[in-house]
Amino acid sequence: MRCSMADFLTLQPVAALLEKIRALSPVADETVALDSALGRVLAFPFLAPEDVPGFSRSTMDGFAVRAKDSFGASEGAPALLECIGECPMGRRSELAVNPGQAARIWTGGMLPANADAVIMLEYSRQAGEALVEFTRPVAPLENVIQKGEDAGEGEILLPAGRVLRPQEIGLLAALGQKTVSVRRKPKVAVISSGDEIVPVDARPAPGQVRDINSYTLTTLVRTAGGESRSFGIAGDDENDLDARMREALGWADVLLLSGGSSAGRRDYTLKAFSRFPDVAILAHGVAISPGKPLIMARKGTQMLWGLPGHAASALVCAEVFIRPLLRRLLGQEEPAVDAAIVHAVLSRPVPSVQGRRDYIRVLLVPPAEAGGLPVARPVLGKSGLITTLVEANALVVCHEDLEGFAEGEIVAAHLLF
């Protein structure tokens, strides 16, 4: 596709780009060993292959009883029951508890037939060779986990899209799953562009800056569950840029090209994307600050993004668009409630422009008074300053229909990780 003047910086709302992301399909699944699955995203719902637990068991050391035989027991009038033996650990008990009887049991042991509760050891005392007194009653199912109480066979235990933590790994192990189907990690290629960009180990000459975006973007991708690789720095040269893009697209699901996304004479990204005959430009320009000169394109199932060269702009755009993109490619739905939001009191007024969504960098500090809300202090600075995002620990979103926030206003702060 060839670009025309109409392609340049026609600002689309943030919501329009996020809607395009939601329409994408997840990447393929793969099977990994359970001990390698930490942090991976479950590809399909996991259904219980059996009842969990598979038998009714005790949660305390004590005596398995019929609860009704303990009713009315107290220190002054204990219930006297016959101890008929001990329930073995790790196998089925052959005992059956009949009226007036109890069986010794340990934590995790399988309840004998007819027992429906366990009296804790500390509420028992020996009253003879085979007699035990109990000084408090128990209710049915007290100190017992029933067969299938965690989950019944066929019940969904883990939904698709769940990030596997140690507790999910433990659950799968408990149910005999040596392997698990997960989404493969989306592959994200990163290229920095511009004659002024030099490697981090170079000493910049006047007019040059070290490559920041390759590092911020590749590491952000990894924190979001993707696999990232830097394909180096492309100068302001079409052949160099084309060669790096072709190499990157031979490997990646997503290409992030930072720099050259605006509408200036030396901004080559849109032209570079358009030189691929099967690339569709979905957006050039978004009503956001920082990050207005953003490019979103698609080549078959691959997504191409032109991010601003300014460090803070590129990173904010990555937080706003690339994190949700990776969630979608991993088959994760947007959370109904964002656990990473903290409500805070704004320390000073912040103006904004209607029709544009502003992402305001803030530093959250403890409240002045106990029990109060944290204070959000705006971190001021231009979009080329990476230190503003180092100092900030959250973003406050000012939506398109607002003209800013007043001092003392309660705002929702999205934590930065």
N, C-alpha and C positions, 0 to 999 in steps of 0.2 A: 504494500500500500504506500502511496506517495503522500507526503504531508503538504498541506496548504496553509495559508494564513489563518484559516478558520480553525486549524488544529491547535493553535497556540494559546495557551492560558485562558481557555474558556472555563471559568471556575465552576466546578460542580460541588454540591454540598457533601459533607463528610458522610452523611447517611447513605447517599447514592453509591459511593464506593464500597461501603460496608455491605450494602445489599448485593452488590456484584460478588463480593467475597462469599457471602452465604450461599450463592448459587453454585459454587464449585463443588466438585466431587472429592471425597477423601482419596488419599493414596492407597496403594494395595496393602494387603496384610502379609505378615510373615510369621513363622513359628520360631520361637526362641526357647532356650532352656530356662527353666524357672529361676535358677540362680543368676541368670543374666537379665531378668525382666524388670528389675527395679527402675522406676521412673518411666517405663514404657507405657503406652496407651493401649488399653484392651480394645481389640478389633470388633469383637462380637459379645453379646450378652453371655455371661457364664451362668448356666443353670446347674442347680445342685444335682449331682448324679445319684444321690442317696439322701436319706434323712440325716440331718445334722442336729444334734449327735445321733448316732445310730442306735443308742440305747438310753434308757433313763438312768441317771447316775447321781451320786451324792456330791454336794459341794462342800461338805464338812466331814471332819472325823466325828464319829458318833455311833448311833444305833438306828438302823432302819426299822420303822414301825408302821402299823396302821394308825393314822392320826387320831382316829376316834378312841383308841385305847389310851391316849394321853390326856383326853379332855378332863379338866378339873384338877390336874396335878399341881401341887404346890410344895413348898418346903415342909409345911406342917402335915400335908396329906399327899405324899408322893404316890405316883402310879407304880405298881409293882408288876413287872413283866418277866417272863422266862426268856433268858438268852439261849437261843437254839444253835448258836455257832457264829462263824465269821465268814463274811463274803470275800471270796478271793479277788485279788487284783489282777486285771488283765485277762479275765475269762469269765464266762457265765457262771453265776451261782446256782447251785442245785437246791438251795434252801427255798422254802415257802413260809412266809410269816402268817400265821393264823391268829385268831383272837387271843389276846393275852401274851403274845410272843414278840420278841425283838431279835435282831441279828446285828452283830458288830460289823461296822463298815468304815472304810477309809475314803478320804477325798478322792473323787474320780471313780470310785467303785460302782459296779452295776448293781442296781437295786434288786433284791430278791423278789420273787413272785408275791403278790398281794400287798407289798409295802408301798406306801404313798407319801412318806415323809421321813425326815431324819432328825432325831434329837441330838443336839450337840453334846460332845463328850463331857463338857463342864457342867451340864445339868443332869448328870447321872452319877450313881454311886452303887458300889457292890453291896448286895444285901444277902448274899449266900453264894454257894458254889455255882449255881446257874440262875440266880435271880438278880435283877437290876432294878433300882428305884430311880424314878425320873421326877425331878422337882419343878418342871414347868411343862405346859402343854405345847403342842405344835399344831399348826393348821395343815390341811392337806396340801401337798406339794411344797411345803416349807423345806428349805435347804436341799432342793432337788431340781435338776434340770431334766425335763422330760424328753423322751425320744422325739426328734423333729422340732424341738422348740426353737432352735436357731433358724432352721429352714426345713421345709418339706421337700421331698424328692421332686424335681422339676421346677422348683421355684427359682426365680431370677435372684441370684446372690450378688452379682456385680453387673452393672449396666455397661454397654459398649461406651467407649470414651473415657472410662475411669482410668486415672493415672495410678499405676500399681505402686503402692507404698509397702513398707515391711508388713503391715497388717494384712493387706490383700495377698501378698506373697505367702504369708503363713496360712491363710484360709485355703488357698489353692493347694498348698502342700498337705494340709489336713485332709483334703479330698482326693489325694493321690495324683495330682496333676504335675507330671514331671516337665511338661512343656506347656506353652501358652501362646495363643494367637494374638499378636499385637500389630498395630499399624507400623509399617516401616517408617523410619525417620525421614521426613521430607528433606531433600537435598537442596541447600541454598548456596548459590555462588555469589560472591561479592567482588565487585571491581570498583576501584577508585579511579577517577579520571581528572585530568587537568595537568598542563605543563608545570604548574606551580607545586604539585604534590611530589614529595620525595619520600623514600623509605624512612622508617623510624630510626634506623641506625646511621642516617646521613646527617650531616650538619647543614641546615638550610642556608642557602645563599640569600641575599636580599631579594624579596619578592616570592620566596618559597616557604612552604609549610610542610611539616611532617604529616604522614598519612595517619589520620585518626580514625576515619570511618571504617576502614577494613577491620579494625580491632573492635570498635564498639558494636558494629553490626554482626560480625561473626559470633561474638560472645553472646549477644542478645538472642540470636537464633538458637544457640545451644541451651540457654536457660528456658527457652520456649519449647524445647523438645525436638528441635531439628538438628540436622547434621550440616555443618557449614564448612566452606573452603574459600580461601581468598585466591583470586586469579590475578592478583597484582595490580599495578598502576598503569593505566593507559594514558598516554599523552594526548594532546589535542591533535590527533592524527587519525583519520578515518580508517586507514588500513590496520593500524595497531589496535584500535578499538574493535573493529570487525573481527580480527583474528582472536582476540581475547574472548569476545562474546560467543563466537562459534565454539571455541574450546569449552567455555563454561556451559553452554546449552547442550553440549554433548554429554554432560554429566548431571546437570541440575534439574530440579522441578521448578525452582524459582531463581531468578536472576535479580540481584540488587546492584544497580549501577549508580554510584553517588557522584554528583557533580555534573554540570552541563545539562540540567533539566529545565532551565529557564528559557527565555525567548531572546537571548542576546546573540550576537554574531558568532561567539565561540561556544555556544551551547549545542553540542552535537548529539545528545542522547536521543531526541525525537527522530532525527534523521537516521541515526544508527538503527534504531528499532524498525523504522519504516523501510529500511533496505531489505529486510526479510520479507519475501513475497507473501507469506502466510501469517503475518503479524497484524492483529487488529488493535488499534489504539483505542482504549476504553475511556481514558481521561487524560487530559493535559491541563493541570491546574485544579486545585481544590480550595474551597473557601475555608482555610485553616491558617492559624498563626501559632507558632512558626511552621513553615513548610509549604507555602502556597504553590511553588513550581514543581508539583509532583506529577509523575507520569505513571499511568497504569496501562499495561498492554497484555495481550494474550497471544501465544503461539501454540496452537493445538491445546494440549493440556498444561503447557508451561506458562508461568506468569512472569512477566518482565516489569520491573519497577525502576523508574528513574527517580532517585531521591535527591533532595537538595545537597549541595556540597558542604554547606555550613554544618558544623558538628552537631550543635543542639537541634537544628531543624531536622537533620537526618535521623537523629535518635528519637525525637518526638514522633516523627512520621512512622518510624519502626514500631514504637509503642502503640500507636493508634491503629495502624493498618497491618503491619507484618505479624505481630502477635496474634490478632484475630485470624489472619490468613493461615498461620500454622495450626491454630486450634481447629480450623475447618478442615485442613488437609489431614489432620490426625483423627478426624471424625468426632471431635468434641463440640458439643453444643455450647452456646453462650450461657454462662451461669445465670439462673433467674435472680439470684442475689449475689452481688459482687462482694466477696468477703474481704477484698483488698481496699475497701472504701472506709475512710475515717471521717467523721463529721468534726469540723473545726471552726473556730471563730477567726475571721479574717482581720489581720492587724492593721490594715490600711486600705483605702479605696483603690480599686483597680478599674480603669476605664476599658471599654472594648468598643468594637464597631459592629453595629447590627448587620446581619447577613454573613458574618464570619464566625467560625467557632474558634475560640482562643483556648490554648492550653497553657495555663499560667503555672510556672514553676514556683513551688513554695517549700519552705522549711517548716515542718511540724515541730513545735516545742511544747513541753508540758504546760498545763494550765497554771495560771497564777494562784488559783484557789483550789483546794482539795475538792474533788468531785466535779470540777468544771470541765469544759471541753478543751482539747488542745488548741493552741493558737497556730494559725497558718500565716507565716511571714513570707510575702512575695519576694522571690529572688530575682532582682532586676538585672538585665543584661541583654546584649544583642545576640542574635541567633548563631553567630559564629563563635560564641564563647562556650567552651566545654565546661568551664568551671562552674557555670550556673547550674548545670545538671549534677555536678559533683556535690555542690552545696545543697541542692534541693533533694528532698526525699519523697515528694509527692507532686502530682499535677492536679490543678483545679480547672474544671472545664466550664467555660463561659459559653453558653449556647447562642445560636445565631439570633434569637429573638431578644437578647438582652444587650444593654448598653454598658454592662460592667457590674461590679459589686461595690457595695458601700462598706465602709469601715464598720467592723462589728457584726457583719452579716455571717450567718452560719452557712458554710459551704461544704460540699462533698469533696474530699481529697482522695485521689487515687494513688495508692502507694506505689513507689518505684522500687523495683527489685533488681 
